[in-house]
Amino acid sequence: MPRVSMKRMFHNGLQKCRRILEVDTQQIRFKVIKKLEEMFDCAHALSQNTSLRLCEREKWAKIAADVAKTINGVSAGFDEQKVNRELEELEDLVNKARAKTKD
């Protein structure tokens, strides 16, 4: 009987990890994107500043483009998807182990 409850605890732990990952990742992503947007605004403003030399404005325009790419990457949530896949693999292993013990 203790094995069943340990398996249930493991399964519940996986589910909690998913919920934590989803909530925490969204909160972190939101904060990071907000800061990156501020950085983008600054870089964009500097790229439009006519008191700067053209080569400096071009550098700031490139920085603004790089920040925009970073924002897109953060909003895509690649890491969250990877961790979710790993959690799914763990859950599959648990389910297979459960099926073997039922046989």
Phi, psi and omega per residue, in radians:
M1 nan -0.700 3.130
P2 -1.034 -0.560 3.137
R3 -1.090 -0.720 -3.140
V4 -1.082 -0.790 -3.128
S5 -1.188 -0.582 3.086
M6 -1.161 -0.695 3.109
K7 -1.142 -0.726 3.109
R8 -1.093 -0.725 3.120
M9 -1.083 -0.725 3.127
F10 -1.092 -0.822 3.132
H11 -1.048 -0.797 3.104
N12 -1.078 -0.660 3.100
G13 -1.074 -0.720 3.093
L14 -1.078 -0.771 -3.141
Q15 -1.088 -0.723 3.119
K16 -1.130 -0.699 3.096
C17 -1.024 -0.742 3.122
R18 -1.077 -0.792 -3.129
R19 -1.134 -0.754 3.119
I20 -1.082 -0.810 -3.140
L21 -1.022 -0.788 -3.112
E22 -1.098 -0.862 -3.097
V23 -1.222 -0.896 -3.100
D24 -1.101 -0.724 -3.126
T25 -1.105 -0.724 3.129
Q26 -1.121 -0.729 3.140
Q27 -1.154 -0.787 3.136
I28 -1.117 -0.801 3.141
R29 -1.025 -0.760 3.141
F30 -1.038 -0.819 -3.126
K31 -1.115 -0.755 -3.131
V32 -1.130 -0.788 -3.135
I33 -1.093 -0.700 3.124
K34 -1.044 -0.809 3.127
K35 -1.143 -0.723 3.128
L36 -1.112 -0.641 3.092
E37 -1.115 -0.676 3.075
E38 -1.097 -0.745 3.116
M39 -1.117 -0.705 3.106
F40 -1.063 -0.809 3.141
D41 -1.016 -0.747 3.123
C42 -1.118 -0.843 -3.124
A43 -1.103 -0.716 3.125
H44 -1.112 -0.770 3.118
A45 -1.056 -0.737 3.119
L46 -1.155 -0.601 3.124
S47 -1.195 -0.370 3.129
Q48 -1.695 -0.083 -3.063
N49 -1.307 1.904 -3.080
T50 -1.274 -0.171 3.090
S51 -1.399 -0.204 3.062
L52 -1.563 2.681 3.072
R53 -1.162 2.731 -3.111
L54 -1.008 -0.732 -3.129
C55 -1.122 -0.599 3.087
E56 -1.219 -0.738 3.107
R57 -1.093 -0.656 3.106
E58 -1.124 -0.699 3.099
K59 -1.081 -0.750 3.130
W60 -1.179 -0.585 3.078
A61 -1.136 -0.705 3.102
K62 -1.144 -0.723 3.099
I63 -1.072 -0.764 3.118
A64 -1.041 -0.742 3.123
A65 -1.117 -0.721 3.118
D66 -1.134 -0.681 3.093
V67 -1.121 -0.722 3.117
A68 -1.071 -0.719 3.081
K69 -1.080 -0.712 3.124
T70 -1.120 -0.725 3.102
I71 -1.035 -0.788 3.122
N72 -1.063 -0.716 3.131
G73 -1.140 -0.733 3.133
V74 -1.164 -0.711 -3.113
S75 -1.249 -0.369 3.136
A76 -1.208 -0.525 3.081
G77 1.263 0.613 -3.105
F78 -0.982 -0.819 -3.092
D79 -1.089 -0.695 3.136
E80 -1.071 -0.733 3.138
Q81 -1.120 -0.709 3.141
K82 -1.108 -0.806 -3.138
V83 -1.134 -0.686 3.094
N84 -1.076 -0.703 3.083
R85 -1.076 -0.743 3.128
E86 -1.124 -0.690 3.091
L87 -1.149 -0.658 3.085
E88 -1.112 -0.696 3.097
E89 -1.092 -0.744 3.088
L90 -1.073 -0.762 3.138
E91 -1.106 -0.693 3.085
D92 -1.059 -0.744 3.109
L93 -1.082 -0.721 3.115
V94 -1.120 -0.773 -3.141
N95 -1.102 -0.691 3.105
K96 -1.148 -0.705 3.117
A97 -1.137 -0.674 3.088
R98 -1.100 -0.759 -3.115
A99 -1.095 -0.654 3.138
K100 -1.185 -0.643 -3.124
T101 -1.305 -0.406 3.103
K102 -1.321 -0.471 -3.128
D103 -1.174 nan nan
